[in-house]
Amino acid sequence: MRIFIFQGISVELPAWDDHRLDGFPHLVLEVKLNNGFAHKAKLQPRESSPGVWDTNESLMLPELAAHFAITGFRELGGAEHRLLASKELFGPDLCNQSGEPAEVLLDGHENHPNIVLKTKVVAANAIRQTPGGEPNDINNVIAQLQERARLVADDHPDKPRLLYNLGGALLTRFKRLGSLEDLNSAIQQHKAALNLTPDGHPHKLGLLGNLANSLRTRFQRLGNLDDIDDAIIQEQAAVDLIPDGQPDKATWLNNLGNSLLSRFERLGILDDIDNSIIKHQAAVNTTPDGHPDKPRRLNNLGSAFRNRFNRLGNLDDINNAIESHRAAVNLTPDSHPDKPKRLNNLGNSLLGRFGRFGNLDDLDNAILQHKAAVNITPDDHPDKSKRLSNLATSLLNRFQRLGNLDDLDNAITQHQVAINLTADLHPEKPIQLNNLGVALRARFERLGNHYDIDNAIQQHQAAVNLTPDGYPAKPNWLSNLGNALLIRFERLGNLDDIDNAISKHQEAVNLTPDDHLDKPSCLNNLGSSLLTRFERLGNLDDIDNAIAQHRAAVNLAPENHPDKPKALNNLGNSLIIRFERLGKSEDADNGIARHQEAVDRTPDGHPGKPRWLGNIGNSLLIRFERLGNLDDIDKAIMQHQAAVELTPDDHSDRPSLLSNLGNSLLTRFERLGNIDDIDNAIKQNQAAVNLTPDDHPLKCGLLSNLGNSLVHRFRKLNHSPDADAAVAHLSAAALSPVGPPPVRLTAAKKWIGTASIANHTSLLDACECAITVIPLVAWLGLPITDRHQQLAQIGGIVRDVAAIAISLDQRDMALEWLEQGRFIVWTQILQLRTPVDQLRDVEPDLADHLLRLSRLLDQGIQDSNPQSESKRSPEQEARQYRALATERDEIVEKVRSLPNFNDFLRPPKLQRLAEAAKSGPVVVVNVSEMRCDALALASGVDEVVHIPLPKLMSKRVTQLQVELKSILKSSGVRQRAVRDEDVEVGGDEGCKRILGELWDHLVNPVLHSLKFKSGPDTLPRMWWCVTGPLAFLPIHAAGVYDTGDSSGKIQDYTVVSYAPTISALLKRSDTLVHRPSRHLSAIEPSSGASYIPNTEKELEYIRIRLQNRDHVVLHKVDATKERVMKEMQDCNWLHLACHGTQNA
């Protein structure tokens, strides 16, 4: 940006004399700037040079456009005038490259010839930008103007003009460097200039406009409503003072429209945007087609229309916006400095229409306009970074629609260039940082690279740090930072991230006034973060607070705001989630009512309408499953049917909506048994499958739903083709290379159940598939929250497939599968190192690459969610996920080629497991609802020993677990209060009965099968690996205690040891080193828990047994958790006598 100061201007009217002025002898030079300032100077005839007229008044011009006009008046101050000549000029037009005066021609009007305009004196005060972004001469200009203003008395006629020029220079420096001191000083100068100018002075209106412009600028920076209110008052007063026929009227109407638009953007008052459009339309209508200000006023009218469209969603508004912006572009010459701005605004309006209606032509055209704006904007132009950012935003939108990573990478590059062009203290810098963060977040959500989300959070945090609390955009930056932290939490599960996300969203809410249009959005974001933390931790305060925030968002959102249905939908979701947790019917009622209100407020053509209908259907289904009211399931089906009918056949959401309808029909069939319902459910699910490409990530779940429907009809009609078809669809889902692992595991489980009841030959294949998928669920891809949720069902599936393998006489396979499942479960429970962690030790890049690919494949189910705002085509998604699956499989094979990783993600082989029996038999007990068995490994035995346990029942084992807990609790053992030492543990009879059942149904059959004898001098060791509820029961004490028979107790046969997995024994033998024994005993820590009797006696027995061996004793106050953990590092034997929790 450059500013030129002229100390005088002359004009030449060649071959003219007073007679040629036709009765308009008083000439006035008028210069109109874009901000509405009109500089008028009376021209005096030069006596020595006929036809030459001069003015000695100074004039400051920016390099932007200004409209010069020579007007003849019949009488000075009168209304009668005639326009003689005019032209739109720029500061550089009035001087040559060396800064010397220049001559330009003003175009004559009607029959008047052209008029020559000459600059008399040019001050060499151009403001240039250096490569580092700092202005070179602006300080000198301001210093000169300040000195001149100081020397000129207040009553001097030039004083207002000097103050005006000083204010303009200060405003220019503010826009470059962002110093609020400059902005405040500019307003002071403009106010002083206005106060020194009497009413009726020709400069009065221009000074009013300049003050209003400065006030509007400060409002946009600080958000103080007094500033914009004051600006509107000044401009409205000026409009009221100007008669309708005056040419100046359009300028003031335009400026008033801009201020009304600014206030609307802050408060959302519809009267403001309506009045803004009225003013801009009037400005356009009263501006002749050839007038140089016509494009500018069309551009502003387009911006007003676009803002009203953003609020109300009226198609006419966005069409009018595009029409106005396009007309502005077409009327602007390519060399005009405002051409890039108008191209940029046209691009923004096209992008807005794309966002609502999804027409790719609009998006492509928007990108073309933004690129053109960037290409013709010089690198040192202050708006270059803004235009780069808008181009990046358009590219990001196309990526979100089409999934082309080149668009996303290009968007990030453009944002980075925009940041590099913006000085650190520039007010636009936080905007650029925030936009880069948004793009990086999008790439993380697609590719899963931790660097991107970490970098996104860094950019958002930098934007927040650079923005003072009073800045209107600060809540937006905080919200985006909170959203990025929330996304990282959902992927990695770090509780600090969700806590920080909530904190940032709360800060955004606190900084946003209740009457601000963005307040509902801030409240909604806070509610969503609280809801996420509730789903992870289950704290009821979080769900209550989430509902409160969503409700506040609904209450504050204006009635006709396009986001009102979204706020209602989110409130409904929160209420339904609380209903699922607490079962309060009023939550379900209110949640469904809010969903219904969201639907009622959304027109049929709106892209969100099917989504809201689907949410009503889901909520009604949930209430039906809890309360059983048939009206709910009927209405749920109606809502899902309506959602399907509103969705075109080629829409990417249609398969999911069809599947939802099919599942609702299946639910009603399960309740009423109506064959029409199950037939229709199969029809809808089949249609969903048919519409989805084979390698699409949603195909897996759709196939599973179709197979499940066929299974239900098979059970009803016993029609074998249904069973065959069900197995075909479920197996295709379970074996899908691109299906998310949790969905594949669910399908495998259904496949197992179907093959079992139908005696299908694929039963063992189904079991093997489940075992193959389990490591993908537990170790790869899933966020921490989902991983813990899957852990519960993994154990049950493993026990069932092992029982099936045993029933099919595949005992080796059963043992391998049990070991795989138990290793996974215990690794998660104890937070041990997984095979992926071990891979990272030797090949960290390979491990990270594998995790990234796995997360992307699992992410497919979220990316393909029908609630997604922007969609790729199903074929594009299918190609992408097929490529990802192929790459993941190639990486897994590469890992298996590494030393010691040949069984990576595969069950351990029996040959390796058998080595664990060197120090004694290893007994693995499988407790399944299908059957109970023991599988044993013994030294010298080449095969797995199968020991059927027909008397051991899964339900009875669970009941024994409950009974033992009850006995211990009633005896005070499980209480956490301090007990007196003379209180004895009761419940002897109950304990004897439990230990006796364990002996009869489990231990004795195992000992007998392995040919153990009672009473040897040296008892052999036996390792036990137990599953399910058996893990809680004291097998080491099993026996018959109410008779004198000494051969009915396990301690008479063997020394019992436990191992979580066989692999743990292998690791122990692999790492065992011969070193002196060191023992650690931790006895009765001072934790405030209940007293444990006889621990002192235990310690004495241990001391006697160990004699003089190395023995560390931690007792009472010394037995802290930290001290015990430290000592354990150097000890190879550990004895604990303290309270603990077993939850495996």
Salt bridges, closest charged atoms under 4 A:
GLU12 OE2 - LYS118 NZ 2.65
ASP22 OD2 - ARG82 NH1 3.41
GLU30 OE2 - LYS40 NZ 3.76
ASP54 OD2 - ARG46 NE 2.75
GLU57 OE1 - HIS39 NE2 3.77
GLU57 OE1 - ARG161 NH2 2.46
GLU63 OE1 - ARG2 NE 3.45
GLU80 OE1 - ARG74 NE 3.31
GLU88 OE2 - ARG296 NH2 3.83
GLU88 OE1 - HIS336 NE2 3.34
GLU103 OE2 - LYS118 NZ 3.08
ASP137 OD2 - ARG128 NH1 2.97
GLU147 OE2 - ARG150 NH2 2.57
ASP154 OD1 - LYS159 NZ 2.90
ASP158 OD1 - ARG161 NH1 2.66
ASP182 OD2 - ARG173 NE 2.79
ASP199 OD1 - LYS204 NZ 3.44
ASP227 OD2 - ARG218 NE 2.77
ASP229 OD1 - ARG263 NH1 2.88
GLU235 OE2 - ARG216 NH1 2.95
ASP244 OD1 - LYS249 NZ 3.28
ASP248 OD1 - LYS32 NZ 2.77
ASP248 OD2 - LYS40 NZ 3.83
ASP272 OD2 - ARG263 NE 2.88
ASP274 OD1 - ARG308 NH1 2.95
ASP289 OD1 - LYS294 NZ 3.38
ASP293 OD2 - HIS291 ND1 3.99
ASP293 OD1 - ARG296 NH1 2.32
ASP293 OD2 - ARG297 NH2 3.09
ASP317 OD2 - ARG308 NE 2.89
ASP334 OD1 - LYS339 NZ 3.26
ASP338 OD2 - ARG342 NH2 3.21
ASP362 OD2 - ARG353 NE 2.78
ASP364 OD1 - ARG398 NH1 3.22
ASP379 OD1 - LYS384 NZ 3.29
ASP383 OD1 - LYS386 NZ 3.89
ASP383 OD2 - ARG387 NH2 3.45
ASP407 OD2 - ARG398 NE 2.83
ASP409 OD1 - ARG443 NH1 3.04
ASP424 OD1 - LYS429 NZ 3.29
GLU428 OE2 - LYS386 NZ 3.97
ASP452 OD2 - ARG443 NE 2.86
ASP454 OD1 - ARG488 NH1 2.71
ASP469 OD1 - LYS474 NZ 3.01
ASP497 OD2 - ARG488 NE 2.81
ASP499 OD1 - ARG533 NH1 2.80
ASP514 OD1 - LYS519 NZ 3.20
ASP518 OD2 - HIS516 ND1 3.98
ASP542 OD2 - ARG533 NE 2.82
ASP544 OD1 - ARG578 NH1 2.70
GLU559 OE2 - LYS564 NZ 3.40
GLU559 OE1 - ARG601 NH2 2.54
ASP587 OD2 - ARG578 NE 2.76
ASP589 OD1 - ARG623 NH1 2.45
GLU597 OE1 - ARG594 NE 3.42
GLU597 OE2 - ARG601 NE 3.35
ASP604 OD1 - LYS609 NZ 2.95
ASP632 OD1 - ARG623 NH2 2.69
ASP634 OD1 - ARG668 NH1 2.76
ASP649 OD1 - ARG654 NE 3.21
ASP653 OD2 - HIS651 ND1 3.84
ASP653 OD1 - LYS871 NZ 3.61
GLU670 OE2 - HIS712 NE2 2.67
ASP677 OD2 - ARG668 NE 2.80
ASP679 OD1 - ARG713 NH1 2.84
ASP694 OD1 - LYS699 NZ 3.28
ASP695 OD2 - ARG882 NH1 2.47
ASP722 OD2 - ARG713 NE 2.89
ASP724 OD1 - HIS760 NE2 3.79
ASP809 OD1 - ARG811 NH2 3.41
ASP837 OD1 - ARG840 NH1 3.58
ASP841 OD2 - ARG833 NH2 2.04
ASP848 OD1 - ARG840 NH2 3.15
ASP863 OD2 - ARG446 NE 3.58
GLU869 OE2 - ARG611 NH1 3.26
GLU877 OE1 - HIS696 NE2 2.21
GLU877 OE2 - ARG872 NH2 3.26
GLU887 OE2 - HIS849 NE2 2.87
ASP889 OD1 - ARG888 NE 3.60
GLU893 OE2 - ARG896 NH1 3.07
GLU915 OE1 - ARG912 NH1 2.59
ASP933 OD1 - ARG931 NE 2.75
ASP933 OD2 - HIS946 NE2 2.79
GLU963 OE2 - ARG956 NH1 3.30
GLU963 OE1 - ARG993 NH1 2.86
GLU989 OE2 - LYS992 NZ 3.99
GLU997 OE2 - ARG956 NH2 2.48
GLU997 OE1 - HIS1001 ND1 3.94
ASP1070 OD2 - ARG912 NH2 2.51
GLU1096 OE2 - HIS1115 NE2 2.91
GLU1098 OE1 - HIS1135 NE2 3.18
GLU1100 OE2 - ARG1103 NH1 3.28
ASP1110 OD2 - ARG1078 NE 3.04
GLU1127 OE1 - ARG1078 NH1 3.57
GLU1127 OE2 - ARG1123 NE 3.50
